[in-house]
């Protein structure tokens, strides 16, 4: 077996994700998983639902006051969540 034909497992997985167009979905899952770490446990407890569609994160919370406070930190949250995901996954956040 020739060494030049060998690739790392990491590279093989990356190639598979790109070939089957799954890398965007994996990044979305990373971003949603990072939500609690970015906003903290108190806000995460008041978060009812998270979903990503067309580079927009939809966040449903159980408090109008919290929704208002989060909207002030929208650009900071976008930057931190994308950083945690390791890619530009979202460009906007909609709080509901």
Order of alpha helices (4+ residues) and beta strands (2+ residues): alpha-alpha-alpha-beta-beta-alpha-alpha-beta
